[in-house]
Structure formats: C-alpha cells, structure tokens
Amino acid sequence: MYNLFTDEQLVDMLHKGQEKAFAEIYSRYWFKLFGVAYHQTGTKEEAEELVHDVFETLWTKREQIKIHHLSSYLVVSVKNLTVNYIKSQITQRKYQEYLILQEIHQSNATDETVRLDDLTAAIEQAMKKLPEKTSEVFKMSRFGNQSVKDIAQQLNLSEKGVEYHITQSLKVLKEHLKLYHTDN
C-alpha cells in the first residue's frame, strides 16, 4: 500500500514517525543510493555502509530535516558522505605512509640495519597477501610512480577505487613490516 504514495506523502508520514513510510523510502531508494556510493568508492562494503549511514540519519533526524525533493536529498546526502569518507581515507593513507617511513628511519637510526634483501623479501611477501588488483595498483603507484588518475585510466577504475586499493596495500604493508621493527 505504501508503494502507492508519492515521495512528498512519504516524507510527511516519515516526519510523523511512521516506520512503514521509512521502509518504503528505503526500498524505493536503497539501490539507487548504493549505485552512487559504489561508483565513487569502488567497494561494495563501503558503499553499503555509506547508504546505511544516510538512512540512519534520515530516520534519527526525520523531525528536524526539511526535504523538498526526496530523491535529490538522498542522492546529495550519499554523495556528501562519500566525499567525506574519501577525504578521510586519503588523509589516513598519507598518515600510514608517514608512519611506515618513520619506522624505516627509526630502524636505521637505532643501528638496527635491515639488509636490503630481507626488506625486499618482506615487501614481496606482504605483496603476495594482497589481491591481484590491489597489488597491481600499488606497484604502479609506488614502484612505477604513476599518478592515481593515470592508474585509474589504465585499469578502467574510478580514482576513488585506486585510492582504496592503495590504502589497503599500505595497511597490509604496515602490518607486515611491523615484524621487522623493534624498540631496542
């Protein structure tokens, strides 16, 4: 029955706390929002999380928000969350790169020299733990010095997808290279 209501009617019912109106909005727009988020992030899990966050906010703030065009409101909301998520991932990736470099510098400064062969082997082992696409993106970025834009074009990925693969690579490398650092 709720599928017969217009978006405007559903928004009015949502403001009054009608859960079935919310459920209809959810079923009507979930896939569209997922598509927008997935296109930007390149990952199913993150896209689902972002769409969940949009609907959670819609429900919890249903009495305060003013919605004139439901579809536009939801799409803009998911785009804004996605942009914020991507910015945080880029910042996190840069911080992880900094930590990796600090660990390498600290290791050298404390007379704990790691032979280049050992370090190369450690990096190769860490790279084997990565999915093929993630490893390829990381090698192109870090060993091939290619830009995110160039990698995205070559591999037919979104720039956000390339950023995601680089972030995942750095997480695995950081974790794997911790074994080669001691606090002596």
C-alpha positions in Angstrom: 0.0 0.0 0.0 2.8 2.4 0.8 4.2 2.0 -2.6 1.3 3.9 -4.0 2.2 7.1 -2.0 4.2 9.9 -3.6 7.6 10.9 -2.2 6.0 14.0 -0.7 3.4 11.9 1.1 6.0 9.5 2.4 8.1 12.4 3.7 5.1 13.8 5.6 4.5 10.3 7.1 8.2 10.0 7.9 8.1 13.3 9.8 5.3 11.8 11.9 7.5 8.7 12.7 5.7 6.2 10.5 8.1 3.3 10.2 6.3 1.8 7.2 6.8 5.1 5.3 10.5 4.9 6.1 10.6 1.3 5.0 9.0 2.3 1.6 11.6 5.1 1.2 14.3 2.6 2.0 13.1 0.0 -0.6 12.5 2.7 -3.2 15.9 4.4 -3.0 18.4 1.9 -1.5 19.7 0.5 -4.8 20.0 4.0 -6.4 22.0 5.3 -3.5 24.1 2.1 -3.4 24.9 2.7 -7.1 26.0 6.3 -6.4 28.2 5.3 -3.5 29.7 2.2 -5.2 30.6 4.3 -8.3 32.5 6.7 -6.0 34.2 4.2 -3.6 34.6 1.2 -5.9 33.9 -1.1 -2.9 30.6 -2.9 -2.1 31.2 -2.8 1.7 31.9 0.9 1.9 29.0 1.7 -0.4 26.6 -0.3 1.8 28.0 1.4 4.9 27.5 4.8 3.5 24.0 4.1 2.3 23.2 2.7 5.8 24.5 5.9 7.3 22.3 8.0 5.0 19.2 6.1 6.0 20.1 6.1 9.7 20.5 9.8 9.7 17.2 10.2 7.7 15.4 8.2 10.5 17.1 9.8 13.5 16.7 13.4 12.2 13.3 12.9 10.5 11.6 15.6 12.6 14.3 18.2 12.0 15.2 17.9 8.3 13.3 19.7 5.6 13.0 17.7 2.5 11.5 19.2 -0.6 12.7 16.6 -3.2 13.3 13.3 -1.6 15.3 11.7 -4.4 17.7 14.8 -4.7 18.0 15.0 -0.9 19.1 11.3 -0.6 21.5 11.4 -3.6 23.2 14.6 -2.3 23.4 13.1 1.2 25.1 10.0 0.0 27.5 12.0 -2.3 28.4 14.2 0.7 29.1 11.2 2.9 31.1 9.6 0.2 33.3 12.7 -0.4 33.9 12.9 3.4 34.8 9.2 3.5 37.2 9.5 0.6 38.9 12.6 2.1 39.4 10.7 5.4 40.8 7.7 3.5 43.3 9.9 1.7 44.3 11.5 5.0 44.6 8.1 6.6 46.7 6.8 3.7 49.1 9.7 3.9 49.4 9.2 7.6 50.1 5.5 7.1 52.8 6.3 4.6 54.3 8.7 7.1 54.3 6.0 9.8 55.9 3.5 7.5 58.7 6.0 6.6 59.1 6.8 10.3 59.5 3.1 11.2 62.1 2.7 8.5 64.0 5.8 9.6 63.8 4.9 13.3 65.1 1.4 12.5 68.1 2.8 10.6 68.8 5.4 13.4 69.0 2.8 16.1 71.7 0.7 14.4 69.1 -2.0 13.5 70.0 -2.2 9.9 67.9 -4.4 7.8 69.6 -5.8 4.8 68.1 -4.8 1.6 67.5 -8.4 0.6 65.5 -9.1 3.8 63.4 -5.9 3.3 62.7 -6.8 -0.3 61.7 -10.3 0.7 59.4 -8.9 3.4 57.8 -6.5 0.9 57.3 -9.2 -1.6 55.7 -11.5 1.0 53.4 -8.7 2.0 52.5 -8.0 -1.6 51.6 -11.7 -2.0 48.9 -11.3 0.7 47.2 -8.6 -1.4 44.5 -9.3 -4.0 45.9 -9.2 -7.6 44.3 -5.9 -8.5 45.3 -4.2 -5.2 48.9 -5.4 -5.7 48.9 -4.2 -9.3 47.6 -0.7 -8.3 50.2 -0.4 -5.5 53.1 -1.4 -7.8 52.0 1.1 -10.4 51.7 3.8 -7.8 54.8 3.3 -5.7 57.2 1.5 -8.0 56.1 2.9 -11.2 55.5 6.5 -9.8 52.2 6.7 -11.7 49.5 9.1 -10.6 46.1 8.0 -9.3 44.5 9.5 -12.4 46.8 7.6 -14.8 46.3 4.3 -12.9 42.5 4.8 -13.0 42.5 5.3 -16.7 44.8 2.4 -17.4 42.9 -0.1 -15.3 39.4 1.3 -16.0 38.8 2.1 -12.3 37.5 5.2 -10.6 40.1 7.4 -8.9 38.4 6.6 -5.6 38.8 2.9 -6.4 42.5 3.4 -7.0 42.8 5.3 -3.7 41.0 2.4 -1.9 43.5 -0.2 -3.4 46.5 2.0 -2.3 45.1 2.4 1.2 44.5 -1.4 1.5 48.1 -2.1 0.3 49.5 0.3 2.9 47.6 -1.3 5.7 48.9 -4.7 4.8 52.5 -3.5 4.3 52.4 -1.5 7.6 51.2 -4.6 9.5 53.7 -6.9 7.8 56.7 -4.6 8.2 56.0 -4.1 12.0 57.6 -7.5 12.4 60.9 -6.1 11.2 60.9 -3.2 13.7 62.0 -3.4 17.3 62.1 -0.9 20.1 65.7 -1.8 21.3 
